[in-house]
Structure formats: structure tokens, C-alpha cells
Amino acid sequence: MLTGKWTPMNKDVGKFNAIYDQTTALSGENDENLYTWVLTFFSDQNNVEFRHRSAWLFLKDKYKWQNPESTQARTRGQLTEDEPEMFGDDAIPRPSGAPRKTKSQRSSASSSATSSSSKNRVTDLMQEQILIDREAKKESMDCELAARLAVCEIKKRNEDLKILTFDTTGMAPEDAAKIEALKEKIQAKYFNF
């Protein structure tokens, strides 16, 4: 786990960096000599060799490690009663009447009101969506029906116009009379003759 490795490394690197910051290099001393001095100080103080050189080399130039005022976010506080109170208890007493509701009672009442209003809102939104879906489906069905009717009308017109092209010569007079009557109806229907 990362935290299992990071916690001791963070602690050791922090201690080493504090020693490094407090140690000043002597005149003419390079960084490597200073590093070896700090290694000996660290091992003397902690009775452990410093094993995180690569991590320290990476972290030493970062702002958190250069900032002398930086503290850990999770420091354990020490509460002591030794300090005298500067000011007395100035809490205003609660007026008589109904006892104060506990936090759980207040939150459950507000959450139930909120949840019921949100449930009502969700129900209303769902009903609106159902109506919108029904309208859209009705419109699509109406468009589809109109398209089918238009196709049927075009087919009927094409059949009627085909009848107008029939040649009645050489037909039996009864059949020719029927076709001519049909032609007159079609011409009256489409051409207003």
C-alpha cells in the first residue's frame, strides 16, 4: 500500500530535510560534503540510516519542503485546562416553551419535506414526459397515415389515367360503351369536362 510506504518515508524525509535546512555549509564545502554531514547527524539523532535519498533529492526543492512554517495537516491537538478562561460563558439561555429539537429531528423533518417535494416534482416531470411522448407518437402516426393515404391516392390516379389510354377500337360494342363511360367519369373527375 502506498500509505504504508509513504508515511515512514514522509517522516524520515521531513526529519532529514529539517536537519539539512538547519545545517549551514562551511566555506568551500560542496553539496555532497554537506549531504554526508547531514547523513551522519541524521543517523546520530535517529539511530537509523537515511534510506530515501532519491525521494529527498526529488522533494527537497518543492515548496512544502522549503517552507519552514509548514506543519502537518493532521496534528494531534493537546487540550489542557491549565489556561484560564479570558471570557465567561455568555451563551443566552433558551426561552421557555417547546424543547429544542435535536439535530437528527431537524434534519429528518427537513429531509422528508425535501424528499416529498422532490418526489412530487419527479412525478410531475414524468407525467409531462409521458404526455410529450404521447403527442410525439400521435404526430408520427398521423404523418405516417397521411403518407400512406397519399401513396394510395397516387396509385388510384395512375390507374385512372391508364384507363384513359385504353383503345376501344376492335372491342365489342358493349365493352367499348362501358370503357367510354368510365373514361368520361375520369375526365370529369380530374379535368372537369
Rosetta silent file (secondary structure, phi, psi, omega in degrees, C-alpha in Angstrom):
SEQUENCE: MLTGKWTPMNKDVGKFNAIYDQTTALSGENDENLYTWVLTFFSDQNNVEFRHRSAWLFLKDKYKWQNPESTQARTRGQLTEDEPEMFGDDAIPRPSGAPRKTKSQRSSASSSATSSSSKNRVTDLMQEQILIDREAKKESMDCELAARLAVCEIKKRNEDLKILTFDTTGMAPEDAAKIEALKEKIQAKYFNF
SCORE:     score description
SCORE:     0.000 S_00000001
   1 L     0.000  146.954 -177.905    0.000    0.000    0.000 S_00000001
   2 H   -68.017  -42.619 -178.094    1.125    3.470   -0.763 S_00000001
   3 H   -66.234  -32.696  178.059    0.283    4.904    2.647 S_00000001
   4 H   -64.631  -30.780  178.327    2.217    2.129    4.352 S_00000001
   5 H   -90.676  -35.482 -174.138    5.339    3.157    2.452 S_00000001
   6 H   -71.718  -39.296 -175.256    4.699    6.891    2.290 S_00000001
   7 H   -59.438  -52.871  178.175    4.123    7.530    5.995 S_00000001
   8 H   -66.620  -36.047  179.195    7.561    6.395    7.239 S_00000001
   9 H   -64.627  -42.843  178.930    9.266    7.880    4.174 S_00000001
  10 H   -60.551  -43.003  179.846    7.492   11.213    4.736 S_00000001
  11 H   -63.607  -47.855 -178.561    8.556   11.188    8.379 S_00000001
  12 H   -66.905  -42.826 -179.724   12.203   10.366    7.613 S_00000001
  13 H   -65.872  -37.822  177.184   12.472   12.808    4.712 S_00000001
  14 H   -62.429  -44.750  178.179   10.908   15.536    6.856 S_00000001
  15 H   -63.624  -45.155 -178.647   13.424   14.957    9.655 S_00000001
  16 H   -63.011  -41.908 -179.093   16.328   14.791    7.226 S_00000001
  17 H   -66.678  -36.212  177.465   15.214   17.968    5.462 S_00000001
  18 H   -63.689  -43.606  177.782   14.895   19.812    8.780 S_00000001
  19 H   -63.967  -41.989 -178.793   18.466   18.837    9.681 S_00000001
  20 H   -62.705  -42.086 -179.881   19.653   19.804    6.190 S_00000001
  21 H   -67.993  -33.766 -178.865   17.986   23.232    6.432 S_00000001
  22 H   -77.890  -25.204 -178.550   19.476   23.888    9.880 S_00000001
  23 L   -83.347  129.451  177.367   22.974   22.854    8.841 S_00000001
  24 L  -103.716  141.090 -179.264   24.967   25.566    7.116 S_00000001
  25 L   -74.680  140.324  175.964   27.711   24.711    4.701 S_00000001
  26 L   -74.620  162.199  179.652   31.208   25.736    5.648 S_00000001
  27 L   -60.645  128.758  178.764   33.173   27.943    3.327 S_00000001
  28 L    82.447    4.198 -178.491   34.415   25.964    0.311 S_00000001
  29 L   -92.976  135.042  179.693   32.202   22.962    1.104 S_00000001
  30 L   -91.822  177.536 -176.849   30.140   21.493   -1.740 S_00000001
  31 H   -64.964  -33.815 -178.987   26.640   19.953   -1.607 S_00000001
  32 H   -67.476  -40.029  176.994   27.968   16.404   -1.455 S_00000001
  33 H   -66.133  -41.195  177.669   30.054   17.135    1.641 S_00000001
  34 H   -61.896  -41.496  179.419   27.080   18.875    3.257 S_00000001
  35 H   -61.024  -43.328  179.252   24.925   15.851    2.431 S_00000001
  36 H   -65.785  -37.463  175.704   27.382   13.473    4.123 S_00000001
  37 H   -61.433  -45.351 -178.828   27.468   15.716    7.233 S_00000001
  38 H   -66.219  -35.821  176.308   23.663   15.711    7.380 S_00000001
  39 H   -59.683  -43.781  179.826   23.632   11.913    6.922 S_00000001
  40 H   -67.466  -40.505  176.994   25.861   11.491    9.970 S_00000001
  41 H   -61.804  -42.949 -179.175   23.729   13.929   12.023 S_00000001
  42 H   -62.714  -47.108 -178.792   20.572   12.085   10.992 S_00000001
  43 H   -67.323  -31.921  176.895   21.965    8.667   11.867 S_00000001
  44 H   -67.975  -41.948 -176.622   23.272   10.006   15.220 S_00000001
  45 H   -75.339  -37.489 -172.140   19.905   11.510   16.173 S_00000001
  46 H  -106.698   -5.983 -179.117   17.637    8.708   14.939 S_00000001
  47 L    57.926   28.853  179.971   19.902    5.643   15.236 S_00000001
  48 L  -143.251  143.927  174.932   18.850    4.694   11.688 S_00000001
  49 L   -73.784  145.930  176.494   20.482    5.165    8.299 S_00000001
  50 L   -80.602  118.197 -172.978   18.690    7.520    5.919 S_00000001
  51 L  -108.191    5.554 -171.614   17.388    5.305    3.096 S_00000001
  52 L  -118.131   48.457 -176.664   15.367    7.759    0.992 S_00000001
  53 H   -63.270  -46.148 -177.473   17.991    9.766   -0.857 S_00000001
  54 H   -63.699  -38.805  177.499   16.234    9.685   -4.258 S_00000001
  55 H   -66.242  -41.540  179.808   12.932   10.766   -2.678 S_00000001
  56 H   -65.768  -40.767  178.291   14.681   13.561   -0.761 S_00000001
  57 H   -61.530  -34.744  177.832   16.501   14.747   -3.908 S_00000001
  58 H   -73.535  -42.161 -172.474   13.143   14.964   -5.639 S_00000001
  59 H   -85.905  -20.601 -170.449   11.294   16.623   -2.748 S_00000001
  60 L   -62.402  -28.896 -178.634   13.949   18.992   -1.374 S_00000001
  61 L   -92.249   -1.617  179.320   13.260   21.721   -3.949 S_00000001
  62 L   -76.439  153.248 -174.164    9.471   21.571   -3.581 S_00000001
  63 H   -60.207  -42.966 -177.459    7.713   24.421   -1.806 S_00000001
  64 H   -59.213  -36.651 -175.805    6.327   22.296    1.029 S_00000001
  65 H   -83.779  -19.538  177.793    9.794   21.082    1.988 S_00000001
  66 H   -88.715  -21.224 -175.688   11.386   24.536    1.766 S_00000001
  67 L   -76.929  113.029 -177.781    8.686   26.239    3.834 S_00000001
  68 L   -71.770  -22.326 -178.614    9.861   26.324    7.472 S_00000001
  69 L   -87.688   -3.339 -176.046    6.366   27.167    8.770 S_00000001
  70 L   -67.204  140.298  178.720    4.668   24.215    7.105 S_00000001
  71 L  -128.969  165.141  176.808    3.012   21.853    9.506 S_00000001
  72 L   -72.400  144.703  179.825    1.219   18.612    9.120 S_00000001
  73 L   -69.991  -29.383 -176.413   -2.473   18.969    8.441 S_00000001
  74 L  -110.030   69.683  175.802   -3.286   16.222   10.926 S_00000001
  75 L   -90.660  145.131  179.287   -1.549   17.218   14.099 S_00000001
  76 L   -82.211  124.972 -178.563   -2.878   15.816   17.293 S_00000001
  77 L   -80.706  150.067  177.357   -4.195   18.586   19.471 S_00000001
  78 L  -114.054  112.015  178.405   -3.444   18.790   23.153 S_00000001
  79 L   -92.232  124.251  177.861   -6.335   20.047   25.194 S_00000001
  80 L  -127.092  147.042  177.643   -5.321   21.417   28.529 S_00000001
  81 L   -96.979    8.872 -176.140   -7.393   23.019   31.209 S_00000001
  82 L   -72.444  -28.360 -176.856   -4.374   24.919   32.538 S_00000001
  83 L   -77.736  133.604  179.128   -5.120   28.084   30.590 S_00000001
  84 L   -74.136  150.624  178.040   -7.521   30.441   32.338 S_00000001
  85 L   -76.070  134.329  179.703  -10.649   31.493   30.503 S_00000001
  86 L   -79.472  -36.180 -177.063  -10.457   35.023   29.228 S_00000001
  87 L  -128.155  149.801 -179.845  -14.194   35.461   28.942 S_00000001
  88 L   -79.172  177.506  178.826  -17.049   33.875   30.832 S_00000001
  89 L   -74.595  113.879 -177.164  -19.840   31.785   29.422 S_00000001
  90 L  -113.781   27.905  178.579  -22.061   34.283   27.644 S_00000001
  91 L   -70.128  133.815  179.801  -24.498   31.921   25.988 S_00000001
  92 L   -77.302  129.432 -178.879  -28.004   33.321   26.027 S_00000001
  93 L   -67.822  149.800 -179.323  -30.347   30.905   27.770 S_00000001
  94 L   -73.097  136.474  178.965  -33.119   29.388   25.656 S_00000001
  95 L   -67.041  156.177 -178.898  -36.547   30.914   26.265 S_00000001
  96 L   -69.586  156.011 -177.604  -39.172   28.744   27.875 S_00000001
  97 L   142.199 -146.725 -179.199  -41.549   26.891   25.604 S_00000001
  98 L   -66.967  141.050  178.869  -41.178   23.865   23.426 S_00000001
  99 L   -66.187  152.283 -178.144  -37.939   21.953   23.945 S_00000001
 100 L   -69.264  137.933  178.293  -35.335   22.343   21.271 S_00000001
 101 L   -73.952  146.064  176.017  -35.335   19.680   18.572 S_00000001
 102 L   -74.717  166.783 -177.092  -32.266   17.537   18.283 S_00000001
 103 H   -61.937  -39.034 -178.970  -30.191   17.712   15.145 S_00000001
 104 H   -66.725  -36.631  177.955  -31.496   14.372   13.886 S_00000001
 105 H   -66.582  -41.063  179.764  -35.109   15.524   14.332 S_00000001
 106 H   -65.702  -44.412 -176.532  -34.422   18.758   12.447 S_00000001
 107 H   -70.053  -36.257 -179.400  -32.599   17.033    9.593 S_00000001
 108 H   -69.975  -36.640  178.801  -35.194   14.253    9.237 S_00000001
 109 H   -66.272  -44.621 -179.252  -38.063   16.756    9.122 S_00000001
 110 H   -70.929  -35.798 -179.389  -36.367   18.893    6.504 S_00000001
 111 H   -71.276  -35.504  178.697  -35.182   15.894    4.516 S_00000001
 112 H   -68.840  -37.847  176.484  -38.657   14.323    4.499 S_00000001
 113 H   -65.974  -41.632  179.548  -40.156   17.611    3.324 S_00000001
 114 H   -66.398  -43.033 -177.510  -37.447   17.919    0.740 S_00000001
 115 H   -68.012  -37.775  179.039  -37.775   14.318   -0.344 S_00000001
 116 H   -68.456  -39.012  178.228  -41.579   14.537   -0.660 S_00000001
 117 H   -68.236  -36.315  178.365  -41.344   17.747   -2.663 S_00000001
 118 H   -70.714  -34.266  176.156  -38.658   16.218   -4.862 S_00000001
 119 H   -64.070  -43.092  178.265  -40.801   13.086   -5.295 S_00000001
 120 H   -62.293  -41.339 -179.919  -43.733   15.266   -6.352 S_00000001
 121 H   -64.816  -42.057  178.944  -41.518   17.144   -8.759 S_00000001
 122 H   -63.992  -41.997  178.449  -40.169   13.908  -10.236 S_00000001
 123 H   -61.427  -44.944  178.573  -43.714   12.567  -10.612 S_00000001
 124 H   -61.418  -43.085  179.714  -44.809   15.773  -12.351 S_00000001
 125 H   -64.635  -38.230  178.791  -41.823   15.652  -14.670 S_00000001
 126 H   -66.163  -41.099  178.546  -42.510   12.017  -15.513 S_00000001
 127 H   -64.711  -41.062  176.667  -46.163   12.786  -16.306 S_00000001
 128 H   -61.509  -41.826 -179.982  -45.110   15.698  -18.520 S_00000001
 129 H   -64.760  -38.934  178.125  -42.650   13.438  -20.318 S_00000001
 130 H   -62.698  -43.900  178.590  -45.361   10.811  -20.859 S_00000001
 131 H   -63.034  -42.161  179.079  -47.668   13.453  -22.376 S_00000001
 132 H   -63.094  -42.251  178.895  -44.882   14.741  -24.614 S_00000001
 133 H   -64.063  -40.599  178.407  -44.096   11.183  -25.748 S_00000001
 134 H   -63.110  -44.640  179.185  -47.785   10.509  -26.499 S_00000001
 135 H   -61.559  -43.260  179.979  -48.083   13.705  -28.544 S_00000001
 136 H   -64.044  -40.844  179.321  -44.943   12.860  -30.498 S_00000001
 137 H   -66.479  -40.628  178.702  -46.194    9.330  -31.174 S_00000001
 138 H   -63.283  -43.466  178.999  -49.604   10.644  -32.280 S_00000001
 139 H   -63.234  -42.022  179.870  -47.961   13.150  -34.632 S_00000001
 140 H   -66.341  -37.651  178.064  -45.709   10.482  -36.130 S_00000001
 141 H   -67.611  -39.165  177.448  -48.685    8.143  -36.627 S_00000001
 142 H   -63.360  -42.478  178.238  -50.691   10.964  -38.263 S_00000001
 143 H   -63.864  -41.605  179.615  -47.788   11.718  -40.608 S_00000001
 144 H   -64.768  -41.210  178.417  -47.425    8.032  -41.459 S_00000001
 145 H   -64.837  -42.658  178.841  -51.167    7.720  -42.152 S_00000001
 146 H   -63.054  -39.407  178.665  -51.126   10.828  -44.344 S_00000001
 147 H   -65.599  -41.207  178.450  -48.176    9.432  -46.296 S_00000001
 148 H   -64.603  -42.587  178.457  -49.962    6.097  -46.825 S_00000001
 149 H   -62.986  -39.549  179.081  -53.128    7.860  -47.969 S_00000001
 150 H   -64.061  -40.602  178.519  -51.105    9.981  -50.393 S_00000001
 151 H   -63.985  -43.658  178.623  -49.481    6.852  -51.850 S_00000001
 152 H   -62.676  -41.061  179.357  -52.889    5.187  -52.250 S_00000001
 153 H   -63.501  -40.869  179.123  -54.274    8.326  -53.919 S_00000001
 154 H   -65.926  -41.812  178.330  -51.353    8.428  -56.364 S_00000001
 155 H   -62.168  -43.909  179.697  -51.827    4.738  -57.223 S_00000001
 156 H   -62.378  -42.799 -179.802  -55.566    5.278  -57.811 S_00000001
 157 H   -64.434  -42.681  178.539  -54.897    8.303  -60.032 S_00000001
 158 H   -61.476  -40.414  177.355  -52.298    6.358  -62.062 S_00000001
 159 H   -64.103  -42.232  179.259  -54.820    3.524  -62.607 S_00000001
 160 H   -63.541  -42.477 -179.507  -57.485    6.025  -63.660 S_00000001
 161 H   -68.581  -29.184  176.494  -55.132    7.731  -66.114 S_00000001
 162 H   -66.601  -35.850  178.602  -54.166    4.331  -67.522 S_00000001
 163 H   -63.488  -35.682 -179.956  -57.843    3.695  -68.291 S_00000001
 164 H   -62.902  -22.911 -177.632  -57.909    6.923  -70.326 S_00000001
 165 L   -90.062   -2.880  179.789  -55.273    5.457  -72.648 S_00000001
 166 L   -64.032  137.449  175.491  -57.289    2.321  -73.499 S_00000001
 167 L   -98.694  122.794 -175.664  -58.059    1.981  -77.187 S_00000001
 168 L   -93.792   -0.382  178.917  -61.649    0.760  -77.726 S_00000001
 169 L   -68.947  137.062  179.586  -61.357    0.031  -81.432 S_00000001
 170 L    84.295    6.099  178.549  -61.912   -3.608  -82.211 S_00000001
 171 L   -95.027  164.199  173.354  -63.786   -4.236  -78.931 S_00000001
 172 L   -64.600  143.146 -176.370  -67.278   -5.478  -78.523 S_00000001
 173 H   -59.077  -34.054  179.833  -69.700   -2.517  -78.610 S_00000001
 174 H   -67.464  -44.655 -179.998  -70.968   -3.217  -75.050 S_00000001
 175 H   -66.224  -40.003  179.564  -67.440   -3.292  -73.605 S_00000001
 176 H   -64.267  -38.048  179.810  -66.432   -0.220  -75.581 S_00000001
 177 H   -65.957  -40.145  179.123  -69.501    1.656  -74.265 S_00000001
 178 H   -64.944  -43.198 -178.750  -68.600    0.755  -70.658 S_00000001
 179 H   -67.956  -38.651  178.584  -64.998    1.887  -71.089 S_00000001
 180 H   -65.463  -37.825  177.477  -66.076    5.127  -72.787 S_00000001
 181 H   -64.912  -41.361  178.210  -68.487    5.834  -69.879 S_00000001
 182 H   -64.500  -39.006  178.323  -65.651    5.173  -67.425 S_00000001
 183 H   -62.806  -40.653 -179.990  -63.371    7.492  -69.411 S_00000001
 184 H   -64.704  -40.381  177.713  -65.978   10.276  -69.215 S_00000001
 185 H   -62.050  -44.893 -178.326  -66.253    9.865  -65.412 S_00000001
 186 H   -64.942  -42.331  178.993  -62.460   10.026  -65.027 S_00000001
 187 H   -64.416  -38.324  178.355  -62.211   13.099  -67.259 S_00000001
 188 H   -67.360  -36.439 -178.549  -64.973   14.799  -65.260 S_00000001
 189 H   -68.855  -47.066 -173.046  -63.227   13.895  -62.013 S_00000001
 190 H   -96.110  -31.615 -172.678  -59.743   15.110  -62.919 S_00000001
 191 H  -113.938   -0.877  178.196  -60.214   17.571  -65.749 S_00000001
 192 L    54.486   49.423  177.969  -63.743   18.993  -65.031 S_00000001
 193 L   -81.710    0.000    0.000  -65.057   18.363  -68.548 S_00000001
